[in-house]
Amino acid sequence: MKWSVKIGRISGIDVQVHLTFVLLLAYVAFHYYALRQDWGDVLQGLALVPVLFGIIVLHELGHALAARRYGIRTRDITLLPIGGVARLERMPEDPKQELVVALAGPAVNVALAGILFLFLAPAYVLAQVLDFRLFGGSFLATLLGVNVVLAVFNLIPAFPMDGGRVLRAFLAMRMDYVKATNTAAQVGQAMALGFGFLGLFGYPFLIFIALFVWIGAASEASMVQMRSALGGLPVGRAMITDYQTLHPADRLSVATNHILAGFQQDFPVVEGDDRIVGVLTRSDLLSALAARGPDAIVGDVMQTDIQQAEPGEMADLVFSRLGNCNCRSLPVVQNGRVVGVITAENVGEFLMIQAALGKPRKGTDASAIGHVLMRS
């Protein structure tokens, strides 16, 4: 994820902190200082933040390790001011497996709350939980309360919370996956409207939650429709075959001429018989032009850690890879040779043409999905 800094690696998974994390530190410091205008309180509050985020990492690891059980890799875990995100390569296709993966995170919080409960007298726990405060309460009781809140909040049946995926998994056991997703998204958006309405009566934070849930529900529904539209479509049918390549010895001015003369933004870099050795992206090109000028050599600027696709791969999996690598295109390679380029825009155009020809893919609005892909 952009604007994130890697802070470690757990069980083979990179853990990152988004730079907006400093906003949370400022928020906590302000509230702890406001209690008694005591800088000692501020230090106590800031000491609590790493522990809270450790709990969130464990929550996301629950998802990641459950997904690993089904052969699904987790690319990384990113900590945000509002929680954490575990980027799975894909969600399980079996609803029962998705149910396990979705419940694994809240289950970690329930287990942690149970352990903390054992360290505290039950009567004391009850009194502290009923008087739960994130700022200024007992340390262990605060951690217990945080785990309870995280478990309950994440089980709200609305995307992007875990509860939305739990609801979708139950529905998908009885109906088509796309229909199950749309139904779960509608439930989530209805709850978002409820949160927003309550937020108008003195609970402004609920308005933020409502917006978060509404956008998450719409995004999940669009993504699943896209996957359904692309399901069974090989990359070779949608890839660009009229494209430009570069040689490592070319100057950057050659790439700028290609960009100005056509539509292409990223360029495979090849040697010999179209053997791929790197990729020059538009962002790398612009950075290098500013730093080195147009006479710089492509081979000094190109990326050699190449994400690529094969003509026989399914387009939905490749499109997911495009999103995960934060790149706009991928070279399509067969036996080491470049045979095409795949972009989200070209896949979108393919779907719109199929819709215009009266060949929409089953269960989806191919034209609408095509427009979404072209804007992404």
Summary of the structure (lengths in Angstrom):
residues: 376
radius of gyration: 24.4
end to end distance: 15.9
largest distance: 76.1
contacts: 1230
relative contact order: 0.07
helix: 58%
strand: 15%
